[in-house]
Amino acid sequence: MENKSEFWADVSAVVVTPVAIAAGVAKGTYDASTDHGAFIEGFNGAATPIIRAGKNFGAEHGQTITKGVVTGAAGALGARILHMGLRALKF
């Protein structure tokens, strides 16, 4: 049974959207200006695979991403508690 994470799939899709838009605008503009097709066809041809790949990455690796986020947050909190504890001791 595969463990898919819709949350991380959506987050990953949002993260790659600026790159997808830039690639889509470049491809769409090139296609339209060189008579290789309509702007929207070039835009969709470049942007859609990038967003799909980001969404698939988030869905497949959501559990690992969650573990990384939780571990990083726990480490930061632990460091803060240790720092405040040492500060209270006033070496």
C-alpha positions as CSV (number, residue, x, y, z in Angstrom):
1,M,0.0,0.0,0.0
2,E,1.4,3.4,-1.0
3,N,1.4,6.2,1.5
4,K,0.4,9.3,-0.5
5,S,0.3,12.8,1.1
6,E,-2.1,15.2,-0.5
7,F,-0.9,18.0,1.7
8,W,2.7,17.8,0.6
9,A,1.6,17.2,-3.0
10,D,-0.3,20.5,-2.9
11,V,2.5,22.3,-1.2
12,S,5.1,21.0,-3.7
13,A,2.8,22.0,-6.6
14,V,2.6,25.6,-5.2
15,V,6.4,25.7,-4.7
16,V,7.2,24.9,-8.3
17,T,4.5,27.1,-9.7
18,P,6.7,30.2,-10.2
19,V,9.2,28.1,-12.2
20,A,6.4,26.5,-14.2
21,I,4.9,30.0,-15.0
22,A,8.3,31.4,-16.1
23,A,8.9,28.3,-18.3
24,G,5.4,28.5,-19.7
25,V,5.6,32.2,-20.6
26,A,9.0,31.7,-22.3
27,K,7.8,28.7,-24.3
28,G,4.5,30.3,-25.1
29,T,6.0,33.5,-26.2
30,Y,8.6,31.7,-28.3
31,D,6.0,29.6,-30.0
32,A,3.6,32.5,-30.7
33,S,6.4,34.8,-32.0
34,T,7.9,32.2,-34.3
35,D,4.5,30.8,-35.6
36,H,5.1,27.4,-34.0
37,G,1.7,27.5,-32.3
38,A,-0.5,29.4,-30.1
39,F,0.8,31.0,-26.8
40,I,-1.5,28.9,-24.6
41,E,-0.4,25.6,-26.2
42,G,3.3,26.5,-25.6
43,F,2.5,27.7,-22.1
44,N,0.6,24.5,-21.1
45,G,3.1,22.3,-22.8
46,A,5.9,23.7,-20.6
47,A,4.1,24.5,-17.3
48,T,1.9,21.4,-16.9
49,P,4.6,18.8,-16.7
50,I,6.6,20.9,-14.1
51,I,3.6,21.3,-11.8
52,R,2.7,17.6,-12.3
53,A,6.2,16.5,-11.4
54,G,6.2,18.7,-8.3
55,K,2.9,17.3,-7.2
56,N,4.1,13.7,-7.7
57,F,7.3,14.4,-5.7
58,G,5.3,15.8,-2.8
59,A,2.9,12.9,-2.8
60,E,5.6,10.3,-3.0
61,H,8.0,11.9,-0.4
62,G,5.5,13.5,2.0
63,Q,6.4,11.2,4.9
64,T,10.1,12.0,4.5
65,I,9.3,15.8,4.2
66,T,7.2,15.6,7.4
67,K,10.0,13.8,9.3
68,G,12.5,16.4,8.2
69,V,10.3,19.3,9.2
70,V,9.5,17.8,12.6
71,T,13.1,16.9,13.3
72,G,14.3,20.4,12.3
73,A,11.7,22.0,14.6
74,A,12.6,19.7,17.5
75,G,16.2,20.4,17.0
76,A,15.7,24.2,17.0
77,L,13.4,24.0,20.1
78,G,16.0,21.8,21.9
79,A,18.8,24.2,21.1
80,R,16.7,27.1,22.4
81,I,15.9,25.3,25.7
82,L,19.5,24.3,26.2
83,H,20.7,27.9,25.5
84,M,18.2,29.3,28.0
85,G,19.1,26.7,30.6
86,L,22.8,27.5,30.3
87,R,22.1,31.2,30.4
88,A,20.2,30.7,33.7
89,L,23.2,28.9,35.2
90,K,25.5,31.9,34.4
91,F,28.8,30.2,34.1
